[in-house]
Protein backbone atom coordinates (compact mmCIF):
# COMPACT_ATOMS: atom_id res chain seq x y z
CA UNK A 1 0.00 0.00 0.00
CA UNK A 2 2.94 2.34 0.66
CA UNK A 3 3.53 2.90 -2.99
CA UNK A 4 4.93 6.11 -4.40
CA UNK A 5 1.44 7.13 -5.49
CA UNK A 6 -0.09 6.54 -2.09
CA UNK A 7 2.64 8.46 -0.29
CA UNK A 8 2.42 11.41 -2.65
CA UNK A 9 -1.37 11.56 -2.33
CA UNK A 10 -1.19 11.65 1.46
CA UNK A 11 1.13 14.64 1.26
CA UNK A 12 -1.33 16.86 -0.63
CA UNK A 13 -2.16 19.70 1.82
CA UNK A 14 -5.82 20.31 2.57
CA UNK A 15 -7.22 23.27 0.63
CA UNK A 16 -4.32 23.22 -1.84
CA UNK A 17 -6.28 21.82 -4.77
CA UNK A 18 -8.02 23.87 -7.39
CA UNK A 19 -10.91 22.24 -9.18
CA UNK A 20 -10.04 21.44 -12.75
CA UNK A 21 -11.66 22.91 -15.81
CA UNK A 22 -12.70 20.89 -18.86
CA UNK A 23 -10.92 20.78 -22.19
CA UNK A 24 -12.09 19.08 -25.35
CA UNK A 25 -10.23 16.31 -27.17
CA UNK A 26 -11.87 15.36 -30.47
CA UNK A 27 -15.17 16.74 -29.22
CA UNK A 28 -15.04 15.02 -25.82
CA UNK A 29 -14.69 16.93 -22.57
CA UNK A 30 -11.83 15.70 -20.39
CA UNK A 31 -9.95 17.04 -17.39
CA UNK A 32 -7.71 19.87 -18.55
CA UNK A 33 -4.55 18.05 -17.45
CA UNK A 34 -5.57 14.91 -19.39
CA UNK A 35 -6.32 16.92 -22.53
CA UNK A 36 -3.01 18.80 -22.23
CA UNK A 37 -1.12 15.50 -22.28
CA UNK A 38 -3.33 13.78 -24.80
CA UNK A 39 -0.63 12.77 -27.32
CA UNK A 40 1.24 10.76 -24.67
CA UNK A 41 -1.93 9.00 -23.52
CA UNK A 42 -3.17 8.23 -27.02
CA UNK A 43 0.03 6.37 -27.91
CA UNK A 44 -0.01 4.13 -24.82
CA UNK A 45 1.15 0.66 -25.86
CA UNK A 46 -1.23 -2.14 -24.83
CA UNK A 47 -0.24 -5.82 -24.63
CA UNK A 48 -2.48 -8.66 -25.83
CA UNK A 49 -3.19 -9.95 -22.31
CA UNK A 50 -4.18 -6.53 -20.90
CA UNK A 51 -7.74 -6.23 -19.62
CA UNK A 52 -9.51 -2.89 -19.78
CA UNK A 53 -12.46 -2.06 -17.52
CA UNK A 54 -14.21 0.72 -19.42
CA UNK A 55 -17.15 2.78 -18.20
CA UNK A 56 -18.78 6.15 -18.34
CA UNK A 57 -18.05 7.54 -14.83
CA UNK A 58 -20.31 6.26 -12.04
CA UNK A 59 -21.51 3.17 -13.91
CA UNK A 60 -20.05 0.73 -11.37
CA UNK A 61 -16.36 0.79 -12.29
CA UNK A 62 -15.15 0.15 -8.75
CA UNK A 63 -17.64 -2.67 -8.36
CA UNK A 64 -16.35 -4.38 -11.51
CA UNK A 65 -12.74 -3.79 -10.46
CA UNK A 66 -13.39 -5.63 -7.19
CA UNK A 67 -15.17 -8.47 -9.00
CA UNK A 68 -12.32 -8.88 -11.50
CA UNK A 69 -9.69 -8.76 -8.75
CA UNK A 70 -11.53 -11.43 -6.77
CA UNK A 71 -11.84 -13.65 -9.86
CA UNK A 72 -8.19 -13.16 -10.79
CA UNK A 73 -7.15 -13.99 -7.23
CA UNK A 74 -9.37 -17.08 -6.93
CA UNK A 75 -11.52 -15.41 -4.27
CA UNK A 76 -8.61 -14.64 -1.94
CA UNK A 77 -9.91 -11.65 0.05
CA UNK A 78 -6.58 -10.91 1.70
CA UNK A 79 -4.88 -10.55 -1.68
CA UNK A 80 -7.62 -8.16 -2.78
CA UNK A 81 -7.01 -6.11 0.36
CA UNK A 82 -3.40 -5.52 -0.67
CA UNK A 83 -4.12 -1.88 -1.60
CA UNK A 84 -6.97 0.55 -2.35
CA UNK A 85 -8.73 0.19 -5.71
CA UNK A 86 -6.99 3.23 -7.21
CA UNK A 87 -3.58 1.70 -6.44
CA UNK A 88 -4.47 -1.79 -7.66
CA UNK A 89 -5.71 -0.61 -11.07
CA UNK A 90 -4.03 2.23 -12.97
CA UNK A 91 -6.51 4.78 -14.30
CA UNK A 92 -5.22 5.06 -17.84
CA UNK A 93 -5.96 8.65 -18.82
CA UNK A 94 -5.70 10.17 -15.38
CA UNK A 95 -3.16 12.95 -15.59
CA UNK A 96 -3.45 14.42 -12.19
CA UNK A 97 -2.66 18.07 -11.62
CA UNK A 98 -0.89 16.74 -8.51
CA UNK A 99 2.78 15.75 -8.46
CA UNK A 100 1.81 12.07 -8.47
CA UNK A 101 2.67 9.29 -10.92
CA UNK A 102 0.43 9.49 -13.99
CA UNK A 103 -1.95 6.75 -15.14
CA UNK A 104 0.09 5.64 -18.17
CA UNK A 105 3.33 5.69 -16.15
CA UNK A 106 1.84 3.38 -13.54
CA UNK A 107 0.28 1.22 -16.25
CA UNK A 108 3.60 0.85 -18.07
CA UNK A 109 5.33 -0.30 -14.87
CA UNK A 110 2.70 -2.86 -13.94
CA UNK A 111 3.62 -6.54 -14.37
CA UNK A 112 1.40 -8.56 -16.73
CA UNK A 113 -1.34 -9.61 -16.80
CA UNK A 114 -2.41 -6.00 -16.37
CA UNK A 115 -5.87 -4.62 -15.59
CA UNK A 116 -6.65 -0.95 -16.19
CA UNK A 117 -9.57 1.37 -15.74
CA UNK A 118 -10.66 3.95 -18.27
CA UNK A 119 -13.54 6.38 -18.75
CA UNK A 120 -12.49 7.22 -22.30
CA UNK A 121 -15.17 6.92 -24.97
CA UNK A 122 -14.59 4.21 -27.57
CA UNK A 123 -12.92 6.41 -30.18
CA UNK A 124 -10.41 7.84 -27.71
CA UNK A 125 -9.26 4.50 -26.22
CA UNK A 126 -5.62 4.18 -27.31
CA UNK A 127 -5.61 2.36 -30.66
CA UNK A 128 -3.16 -0.27 -29.42
CA UNK A 129 -5.93 -1.88 -27.31
CA UNK A 130 -7.89 -2.64 -30.47
CA UNK A 131 -4.80 -3.58 -32.50
CA UNK A 132 -3.80 -6.06 -29.77
CA UNK A 133 -7.36 -7.41 -29.56
CA UNK A 134 -7.43 -6.85 -25.78
CA UNK A 135 -10.41 -7.93 -23.74
CA UNK A 136 -12.62 -5.10 -22.52
CA UNK A 137 -15.33 -5.25 -19.87
CA UNK A 138 -17.73 -2.37 -20.39
CA UNK A 139 -20.18 -1.52 -17.60
CA UNK A 140 -23.18 0.66 -18.46
CA UNK A 141 -25.70 2.17 -16.03
CA UNK A 142 -28.94 3.96 -16.80
CA UNK A 143 -28.47 7.65 -17.53
CA UNK A 144 -30.64 9.03 -14.74
CA UNK A 145 -28.94 7.15 -11.90
CA UNK A 146 -25.58 7.87 -13.49
CA UNK A 147 -26.32 11.62 -13.54
CA UNK A 148 -27.33 11.66 -9.86
CA UNK A 149 -24.33 9.60 -8.81
CA UNK A 150 -22.00 11.80 -10.87
CA UNK A 151 -23.43 14.98 -9.35
CA UNK A 152 -22.66 13.82 -5.81
CA UNK A 153 -19.28 12.48 -6.89
CA UNK A 154 -18.34 15.85 -8.36
CA UNK A 155 -19.24 17.50 -5.09
CA UNK A 156 -16.98 15.07 -3.26
CA UNK A 157 -14.02 14.90 -5.64
CA UNK A 158 -12.15 18.19 -5.32
CA UNK A 159 -10.25 17.65 -8.57
CA UNK A 160 -13.41 17.50 -10.69
CA UNK A 161 -15.08 20.67 -12.02
CA UNK A 162 -17.55 22.23 -9.58
CA UNK A 163 -20.95 20.66 -10.33
CA UNK A 164 -22.96 23.76 -9.31
CA UNK A 165 -26.61 23.14 -8.45
CA UNK A 166 -28.40 19.91 -9.44
CA UNK A 167 -30.44 21.85 -12.02
CA UNK A 168 -27.27 23.29 -13.60
CA UNK A 169 -25.53 19.95 -13.45
CA UNK A 170 -28.33 18.07 -15.15
CA UNK A 171 -28.19 20.51 -18.07
CA UNK A 172 -24.45 19.98 -18.37
CA UNK A 173 -24.87 16.22 -18.21
CA UNK A 174 -27.41 16.30 -21.04
CA UNK A 175 -25.08 18.47 -23.13
CA UNK A 176 -22.08 16.20 -22.49
CA UNK A 177 -20.25 18.97 -20.66
CA UNK A 178 -18.86 16.66 -17.98
CA UNK A 179 -15.65 14.62 -17.82
CA UNK A 180 -15.93 11.80 -20.43
CA UNK A 181 -18.40 13.78 -22.52
CA UNK A 182 -21.80 12.59 -23.62
CA UNK A 183 -23.24 9.60 -21.74
CA UNK A 184 -25.34 8.77 -24.81
CA UNK A 185 -22.38 8.67 -27.20
CA UNK A 186 -20.34 6.66 -24.69
CA UNK A 187 -22.78 3.81 -24.10
CA UNK A 188 -23.85 3.69 -27.75
CA UNK A 189 -20.36 3.49 -29.24
CA UNK A 190 -19.26 0.55 -27.07
CA UNK A 191 -22.60 -1.16 -27.77
CA UNK A 192 -22.11 -0.82 -31.52
CA UNK A 193 -18.56 -2.17 -31.38
CA UNK A 194 -19.13 -5.00 -28.91
CA UNK A 195 -19.31 -7.74 -31.53
CA UNK A 196 -16.42 -6.47 -33.59
CA UNK A 197 -13.96 -6.54 -30.67
CA UNK A 198 -13.69 -8.63 -27.50
CA UNK A 199 -16.03 -6.46 -25.45
CA UNK A 200 -18.22 -7.87 -22.67
CA UNK A 201 -21.11 -5.44 -22.15
CA UNK A 202 -22.47 -5.59 -18.60
CA UNK A 203 -25.39 -3.61 -17.19
CA UNK A 204 -25.22 -2.22 -13.65
CA UNK A 205 -28.92 -2.97 -13.21
CA UNK A 206 -28.46 -6.65 -14.16
CA UNK A 207 -25.48 -6.93 -11.85
CA UNK A 208 -27.64 -5.55 -9.08
CA UNK A 209 -30.55 -7.84 -9.95
CA UNK A 210 -28.52 -11.05 -10.08
CA UNK A 211 -24.86 -10.61 -9.12
CA UNK A 212 -24.05 -14.33 -9.27
CA UNK A 213 -25.27 -14.65 -12.87
CA UNK A 214 -23.27 -11.60 -14.00
CA UNK A 215 -20.15 -12.64 -12.06
CA UNK A 216 -20.33 -16.00 -13.85
CA UNK A 217 -20.57 -14.08 -17.14
CA UNK A 218 -17.40 -12.20 -16.27
CA UNK A 219 -15.68 -15.47 -15.28
CA UNK A 220 -16.61 -17.05 -18.61
CA UNK A 221 -15.27 -14.01 -20.47
CA UNK A 222 -12.01 -14.25 -18.50
CA UNK A 223 -11.94 -18.02 -19.13
CA UNK A 224 -11.82 -18.71 -15.43
CA UNK A 225 -13.50 -21.59 -13.62
CA UNK A 226 -14.01 -21.46 -9.87
CA UNK A 227 -15.91 -23.72 -7.47
CA UNK A 228 -19.40 -22.67 -6.33
CA UNK A 229 -18.30 -21.74 -2.80
CA UNK A 230 -15.69 -19.34 -4.20
CA UNK A 231 -18.25 -17.77 -6.52
CA UNK A 232 -20.49 -17.24 -3.49
CA UNK A 233 -17.57 -15.67 -1.64
CA UNK A 234 -17.08 -13.26 -4.55
CA UNK A 235 -20.78 -12.37 -4.52
CA UNK A 236 -20.62 -11.61 -0.79
CA UNK A 237 -17.34 -9.71 -0.86
CA UNK A 238 -18.52 -7.50 -3.72
CA UNK A 239 -21.95 -6.67 -2.28
CA UNK A 240 -22.64 -2.98 -1.69
CA UNK A 241 -22.56 -3.44 2.10
CA UNK A 242 -19.27 -5.33 2.09
CA UNK A 243 -17.61 -2.87 -0.28
CA UNK A 244 -18.87 0.12 1.69
CA UNK A 245 -17.20 -1.25 4.83
CA UNK A 246 -14.01 -2.26 3.04
CA UNK A 247 -11.42 0.55 3.23
CA UNK A 248 -9.66 -0.94 0.22
CA UNK A 249 -12.72 -0.45 -2.00
CA UNK A 250 -14.61 2.51 -0.51
CA UNK A 251 -12.12 5.32 -1.27
CA UNK A 252 -11.97 6.34 2.41
CA UNK A 253 -8.17 6.13 2.19
CA UNK A 254 -7.94 9.21 -0.05
CA UNK A 255 -7.02 12.28 2.00
CA UNK A 256 -9.51 15.07 2.76
CA UNK A 257 -7.52 17.31 0.44
CA UNK A 258 -8.76 15.25 -2.53
CA UNK A 259 -12.12 13.80 -1.45
CA UNK A 260 -14.52 15.72 0.75
CA UNK A 261 -15.45 12.87 3.06
CA UNK A 262 -18.68 14.54 4.16
CA UNK A 263 -19.89 12.71 1.04
CA UNK A 264 -19.55 8.98 0.64
CA UNK A 265 -18.14 7.31 -2.47
CA UNK A 266 -20.27 4.24 -1.73
CA UNK A 267 -23.32 6.48 -1.63
CA UNK A 268 -26.46 4.36 -2.20
CA UNK A 269 -25.73 1.74 -4.83
CA UNK A 270 -29.37 1.59 -5.91
CA UNK A 271 -31.34 1.39 -9.13
CA UNK A 272 -33.98 4.14 -9.27
CA UNK A 273 -32.49 6.62 -6.79
CA UNK A 274 -32.96 9.25 -9.56
CA UNK A 275 -36.62 9.45 -8.51
CA UNK A 276 -35.50 11.15 -5.30
CA UNK A 277 -33.74 13.90 -7.27
CA UNK A 278 -35.43 14.56 -10.64
CA UNK A 279 -38.41 16.91 -10.57
CA UNK A 280 -41.31 16.06 -12.87
CA UNK A 281 -40.24 18.84 -15.27
CA UNK A 282 -36.61 17.71 -15.25
CA UNK A 283 -37.69 14.15 -15.97
CA UNK A 284 -39.79 15.23 -18.94
CA UNK A 285 -37.01 17.32 -20.42
CA UNK A 286 -34.47 14.56 -19.84
CA UNK A 287 -36.68 11.94 -21.50
CA UNK A 288 -37.35 14.18 -24.48
CA UNK A 289 -33.64 14.65 -25.01
CA UNK A 290 -32.98 10.95 -24.33
CA UNK A 291 -35.45 9.77 -26.96
CA UNK A 292 -33.73 11.89 -29.61
CA UNK A 293 -30.20 10.84 -28.70
CA UNK A 294 -31.03 7.14 -28.29
CA UNK A 295 -33.22 6.83 -31.39
CA UNK A 296 -32.10 4.05 -33.68
CA UNK A 297 -30.16 2.00 -31.12
CA UNK A 298 -31.15 -1.45 -29.87
CA UNK A 299 -29.58 -0.59 -26.51
CA UNK A 300 -32.17 -0.59 -23.72
CA UNK A 301 -31.78 0.33 -20.06
CA UNK A 302 -33.78 -0.39 -16.92
CA UNK A 303 -34.51 2.70 -14.82
CA UNK A 304 -35.92 0.70 -11.94
CA UNK A 305 -35.87 -2.91 -10.83
P1 LIG B 1 -24.17 5.72 -6.20
O1 LIG B 1 -23.53 7.07 -6.18
O2 LIG B 1 -25.46 5.70 -6.92
O3 LIG B 1 -24.28 5.10 -4.85
P2 LIG B 1 -17.95 4.19 -10.13
O4 LIG B 1 -17.17 3.13 -9.42
O5 LIG B 1 -18.08 3.93 -11.59
O6 LIG B 1 -17.46 5.54 -9.79
O7 LIG B 1 -19.46 4.07 -9.64
C1 LIG B 1 -19.81 4.41 -8.32
C2 LIG B 1 -21.25 4.04 -8.12
O8 LIG B 1 -21.34 2.59 -8.04
C3 LIG B 1 -21.82 4.56 -6.81
O9 LIG B 1 -23.21 4.74 -7.04
C4 LIG B 1 -21.53 3.40 -5.87
O10 LIG B 1 -22.30 3.39 -4.70
C5 LIG B 1 -21.91 2.25 -6.79
N1 LIG B 1 -21.34 0.95 -6.34
C6 LIG B 1 -20.07 0.67 -6.02
N2 LIG B 1 -19.98 -0.59 -5.58
C7 LIG B 1 -21.22 -1.12 -5.63
C8 LIG B 1 -21.77 -2.39 -5.28
N3 LIG B 1 -21.01 -3.35 -4.79
N4 LIG B 1 -23.10 -2.57 -5.46
C9 LIG B 1 -23.89 -1.57 -5.95
N5 LIG B 1 -23.41 -0.36 -6.28
C10 LIG B 1 -22.10 -0.12 -6.12
Boltz pocket constraint, residues with backbone or C-beta under 6 A from the ligand:
constraints:
  - pocket:
      binder: B
      contacts: [[A, 55], [A, 56], [A, 57], [A, 58], [A, 59], [A, 60], [A, 61], [A, 62], [A, 63], [A, 145], [A, 148], [A, 149], [A, 150], [A, 152], [A, 208], [A, 238], [A, 239], [A, 240], [A, 241], [A, 243], [A, 264], [A, 265], [A, 266], [A, 267], [A, 268], [A, 269], [A, 270], [A, 273]]
      max_distance: 6.0
